[in-house]
Amino acid sequence: MHFVQLLLPDFSLILCGWLICRYTALNRTVWEQVEGLVYFFLFPVLLFQSIVRSPLDLGNASSMVAAGLLLGASGIALAYLLPHLPGLGRHVDAREHAGAAQVAFRFNSFIGLALAERLAGPQGLLLIAVLIGVSVPLVNLGAVWPMARHGRTGFARALLRNPLIIATALGLASNLAGLRVPGWMEPTVNRVGGASVPLGLMAAGAGMALGSLMQQKALAAGLLAIRHLLLPLVAALLAWALQLDAPQTLVLLLFSSLPTASSCYVLASRMGYNGPYVAGLVTLSTILGMTSLPFAIGVLGGNG
């Protein structure tokens, strides 16, 4: 499999968003509105439809749910462990860690959905929708809690109002109840959801920045090593331990090696933390995804 050809369309959209934002009148102000549209409307529709469209086999889905929760918990635990490692803790500022820890375990859902469908078709889309659905509440809790603790900001309301959590809950409830989107509405719903992937990828590119990366270099190296090296290894171990089948293993490895969420810097900035530093980490993580995805799918997946 030619991974460069597989990944090139999605990373080309990311590059396109960066170039448009940097060199045209469609600047960061415009793309912030696009991000809002994708995050609050287009992407929840895609997530809901991905979960609802195919009957959910609870027996098979339970393994993916367990894998997603264990993978997310592992990422959060590793990220929180960084300041306590011998020789590294003294180089990590506690406040910078609170704002940036999320980079290690959050994920870019837009890239994941685009690649899952390309690699495994509708089944892959359903599997990664399940992973996203169970992981979003967990990783959001892991991301918001340290910042809320340092900044004395409540997070329960923010979690309950998260559009991805709402879409996931509604999708799972509708699927288990046997409800489906009416046939006459499907074309509209599919087009609305389909627009989220290219716009989301371009918005991720528009938000890329490499400034401030020289701050807290040890922290940056640790968080990115977790995101792009350790989590794929954990996913391979979980796939073996839970005896996942080939499509499930493929999607789990893909999911584990995704670049971090492009909205990490937005969350950090809105909660009063070092947004430029987190934006630099998001940018570098997006670039590292070009190597971690082939490593997870090709090397670990091939060996499995």
N, C-alpha and C positions, 0 to 999 in steps of 0.2 A: 504493500500500500504506500502511495506517495503522499506522505504527511504534509509536505509543503503545499502540494496542490489541494489537499483537503482543507488546510487551514487558511490558504491564501485569500479566498473570497471574504471571509469574516474579518481577517486582519486588514485587508484592503479597505473595507468599510471603516474600520477604526482609523486608519491612516487618512482616509478621505475626510472624516469628521475633523481630525486635527488640522489638516491643511485648510479646510473651509473656515474653521474658527480662527485660525491664525492669520490668514492672508486675504480674507474677504470681509465684507460688511456684516456678515452673519457671525457676530462675535459671541463672546461667552454669555452675554445677556440673553441672546436668542436661544442658545442651547440650554440654558437653565430652564426655559419654558418648555422646550422639547422634552427634557428629562422629566419634568413634572407630568406632562401628558403621558409619557410612556409608563412612568412609575405608578401613577394613580388611576390610569384608565386602560391603555392598550395592553400592558403586560398582565394585569389581573385578568383581563378577558381571555388572553392566550392561555394563562395558567388554568383558569376555570374550564375552558373548552378542552384542554389537553387531558384533564382528569376525567371529565364527564363523558368524552366521546366513546371510550371503550370500557366494557364492564370490568370491574376491578376484582381480581381473584385474591381474596384476603389471604389465602394460604401462601401464594407466591409473593404477594406484596409484603407480607410480614417480614420476610427475610430482607427485603430492600429497606423497609422502615427501620429495622434493627441496625442494618449496616449504616444508614444515613445518620441515625442518632449517635451510634458509637463513633463514627468518623467525626461528626461535629463536636462531640464531647472531647475527643482526643485532641482536636485542633485547639479548642479553648484551653484545655489543661496545659498543653505544650506552650501556648502563648503566655499564659499566666505564670508558667514556671521560669521563663527567661530571666527575670530580674533576680532570681534566687540561685542561678547557676554559679558555681565557684569561678571566679575570674571574670565573669561577665556582668554580674550585678552592679559592681561599682561604676561601670561605664553606662548604665541605663538610668535615665532620669525617670522618676516615678510618674510624673504628670505626662511626659511624652509617651511613656508606655501605655498609660490609660487611654490616650487618644488614638494610638496607632496599633494596639494589640489586635483589633478587629481585622487588620489586613491579613493576618495569619490564617483565619478560619472562615471569613466571608468569601463569597464566590460570585463570579459574573454570570448571572442566569441567562443573559442574552446569548453569550457565546455557547453556553452549555446546551440550550435548547436548539440552537442552529446546528451544532455538531451532532447532537444525539439523533436528530431526525435524518441527517445525512449518513450517519454510520449505521443506524439500526432501524430506520423507517419509523412508522407509527408506534411500534412497540417500544422503540428507544425513546420516543417522545413521551410516552406514558410513564415509562420507568423513571426518567429524569424528572418528570413532573411530580412523581411521588417523592423522590429524593428532595427536590426543592421544597415541596409542601411540608415535609416533616422537619427539614433543616432550618427553614426561615425563622420560625419562632425561637428555636434554640440559639442560633447564631446572633439573632437580634438581641436576645437577652444577654448573651455573652459580650456583645459589643457595647450595649448601652449601660450595663450595670457598673463597670468600673468608672465610666465617665460621669454617671449620675452620682456615684458615691463621692468622687472627688469634687464634683461641681454642685452637689446637693440639689440635683434635679430629679424629679419623679419620672419613672419610666413605664409604669403600669399602663397609664392612659395611652402612651405612644405605641406600646405593643398591641393593645387592643384595637387601636385605630389603624394599624398597619394594613394597607390594601392587599398585600400579598398574603397575609395571614387570613384576612376575610375571604379572599378568593379561594384559598386552599380549603378552608373550612366548608364553604358553600359547595365547592366542587366535590369534595369527599362525601358530604351529606347527600348531595343529589345523586352521585354515582351509587352509593349504597342503597338509596331509596328507589333506584331504578329509573330516575328521571333523566331525560335527555333534552338537548336543545331542539325545538321543533324544526322539521325539515325546511320550512319556508324561511326560517331565520338563520340557518347554518351558513349560507354564503356571506351574509353580512358579518356574522360573528367571526368567521374564518378570516375575512379580509381585515377586520379590526385587529384581531390577534396577530395576524401575519405582519402587519405594519410595525409591530413592536420590535421585531428582531433587527431589521436594518436601521431603524431610527435609534434603537437602544445602542447598537454597536457604534453608530456615528456619534452619538452623544458621549459614549465612553471615550472615543478619540478626542472629542472637543475638550474634554476635561483633563486630558493628560498634561503633565508638567513635570519637569525634572529639577526645578529649583528646590533649594533647601535640603537636598538629599545628603549634603555633607554633614548635616547635623545628625547626631546620634547614629553613627555608622554601624556600631556594634548591634544596636537594636534593629536597624534595617536589615542587616545580614541575617540575624536570628529569625526575624519574622518571615522573611522571604524564603529562608531555608525550610521552615515549617510548611509554608504554603506550597512550595514547588518540589520539595524532595521528600520530606518526612511523611506528609499526608498521602501521597501516592503509595509509599511503602506500607503505611497502615491500611490503606484500602486493599492492597494485594493480600495482606494477611487476613483481613476480614472476609474477603471473597473466598479464601481457602477455608477459613474456620467455619463460615456459615454455609459452605458448599453451594455457592451461587452457580447458576448455569452460565453458559457463555454470554448471552446477551446481557444478563444482569451484571456479570463481571466487567464486561466492556463498558457499560454505562457508569458503573461505580468508579472504575479507573478514570474515565473521562471526567466525571464529576469531581474527583479528588484532586485533579491536576489543573483545574480551571484557574485563570487569573483571578485576583481578588475583585470584589465588587467595586464598580466605578463610583458608587455613591458613598464609599467610605469617607472620602474627603468632605462630602457635603454634611454627613452626620457629625464629623469631627468639628467642622467649622461652626455648625449651628449650635453645638454644645459648648462652644468657647475654647476649643483646643487648636493646636497648630495645624490648620488646614493645608497650607502649602507643603509642609513636610509629608503629610499623609498623601497629598496629591502626587508627590514625587514617588512615593512607594507604590501607588496605584499604577503610575506610568511604567515603572520598572517591572512590576508584576505582569503587566500586560505584555511587555516585551519577552519576559522569561517564559510566558505561556507558550511561545513558539518552540521552546525546548522541552518544557515539562509535559506537554500533551503527547508528543511523540515518545518520550521516555515512558510515560505511564501506559499508553495504549500499545506501543510497539514493543518495548523492552519487557516491561512487567507483564503486559497482556500476552505477549508472545511466549514468554517463559511459562505463564500459567496454562 
